[in-house]
Amino acid sequence: MTDLLYSEEEEALRSAVRDLLTDRCDAAAVLARAETEAPHDRELWKALAEGMGLAGLLVPEELGGQGATHREAAVVLEELGRAVAPTPYLTSAVVATEALLACEGPEATELLAALAAGRTVGALAVSLATAPGAPFNGVRHEEAGDQGGALHGELTGIADAVGADLLLVPAGGGLFAVHTAQDGVTVTPRTSLDLTRPLATVTFEGARARALAQDADAAVRRALRAGAALLASEQLGVAEWCLTETVRYTKERHQFNRPVGSFQALKHRLAQLWLEVVGTRAAARAAADALATGSADTDLTSALAQAYASPVAVRAAEEAVQLHGGIGMTWEHPVHLYLKRAKADSIAYGTAGAHREALAGLVELPAP
């Protein structure tokens, strides 16, 4: 039987990441960053990626990475979720990295080493709302000798394209690498609900591209499946913070000369939320472990994790806003950042409904 409990190494990793985020990514810093035009904290990313080597957790050691597993990456995402950290970890160190791991050749190997070292931030140029296995848009590819050709077209809803150095772009049925610091690539930020994970429209006008794979479907599906599975760990972190802070606040806030947390109705609400958070942890851990072990049930556990975790994270954030009373409605209190992250995550890599439909098909239980 698989042991889903955290190992000593995973707990040590959690402690190190939490200490770093406590020092460099407190609520005031995240709020201040959200009000700027540069939502990603490059110094924090440098500390995580280069200082701690976390960007290369999923990259084999022989390719310049840490050779860890998805379980360790899930622990990191839990802590990043607890801090709503404005970093491209999920999109670069997980999704873009998984897409490159599905490709062969020296070009993919070189790019993997760059992502693992944290020198390069990558993003898969597929809409954040795309579920694993769902159709996705590409752009037009124009042949140009043996250099990989040029790309023309527009893609929307690309997460963390703002600030990305490298885009992995589906085009003409294949997957291509495009560096953003060149003529012919325009990244236009769009107003997004979650200010810590910006969306953008990317336009290509003859952008130079390098071919990575002739068939983009397998690479994109692998990347999106890993993104959906490990997103559940981020949602777990969001939900845990909301529950912990709400319990703490209801113990401190008094009404009728007694803590509001002593009222039976609130006890029941928070107890139910605790049960749902515990269930989310089990689902998220199962999904991460299935990815780490290459289990035949990976599709099933990934779909299950998203189907369960998305609504729990949203409900935890909504309860936190309401039970914090008037202060929960203010910009100065960070709880709105968690609600926005939870709501945005609920449509990322497929909605809970889409994953329930996928789950029904996987267990041969047709939806009504």
C-alpha positions, 0 to 999 in steps of 0.5 A: 500500500502506498504511504501518503504520509509526509516523509522526514525529507518532505517535512524538512523541505516544507520547513525550509520553504515556509521559513523563506516565504515568512521572511520574504513573502508576507501578506503586506509584500504580496499586497504591495506587489499586486498593485504594481505592473510586475506581479512576479517577485523576481528576487523571491523566484531567484531565492527559490529557484537558484538558492534552493534549487526548487525549479529543478525538482522534476528534472533528472540530475543528469540534465541539471536538475535535482532528480526529486519527484512530484511529491516534493514539488507538491509540498513546495506548492502547498507552501506557495499556496499558503502564501499566495506567492507571486511566483511562476513555480506551477507554470514554469517548474511544473507545467513547462518542465513536464512539456519539455520532459516529453520532448527529445533532442538537444534543444529540449535538454538545453532548455530543461537545464536552463529552467532547472537552474532558474535562469529561464522562466518558461510558460506553456502557451496554452490557455490556463482553462484547458483541461488535460486531454481537451482540445487546445489552440495553436498558431500557424507555422511557416517553414524557414529552412532548418531553423524551425521556422516562424510562427504567426497568430494569437493565443489568449489566456496564457498564465505567467506569460508576462515575465516569461523568457521562454514560451512553448508554443503548439503550432502546425501540430508540433511544439516549438520553443520561442524566446520572448525577447525578440521581434515578432513576439508581443505579450499583452497583459490582461486584467485577471481576477488573480493578481498574483498569477497574471494572464496575457494574450500572446501575439506572434508575427513571424517569431523565430521558433525552434522545433521541439516535437513533431506531435504537440498533443502528448507533450501538452497532455502530459504537462496539463495533467501534471499541472492539474494534479499538483494544482490540488496541492496549491489549493490545499495550501490556500484552504489550510491558510483560510481555515487556520486564520479563520479559526484564529480570528474567531477565537479573538473576535468577541461578540456579546462578551464572548469569542464568536468561535464559541457559538455552536453554529460557527463550530459546526461550520469550521468543523465541516470545513476541517473535514473537507480540508483533510479530504483535500489533503488525501486527494492531493497527496494521492495525485502527487504520489501517482505522478511520482510513481508513474501509476496506471491510476494517474489520470484517475487520481488527477481528475479526482483531486481536481474535482474535490479540491477546487470547490473546497478551496473556494468554500474555505476562502468564502468562509474566511471572508465572511467569518472575518466580518467587516475586515474581511471585505477590505483590501488591506486584509489579505483574505481577498487574495486567497479568494481570488486565487481559489476562484481562478484556480477553480477554472485552471486546467479544467473545472471541477465539472470537467474533471468529474465528467472525465472521472466518470468516463475513467471508472465507466460510470456514465454521467446522467 
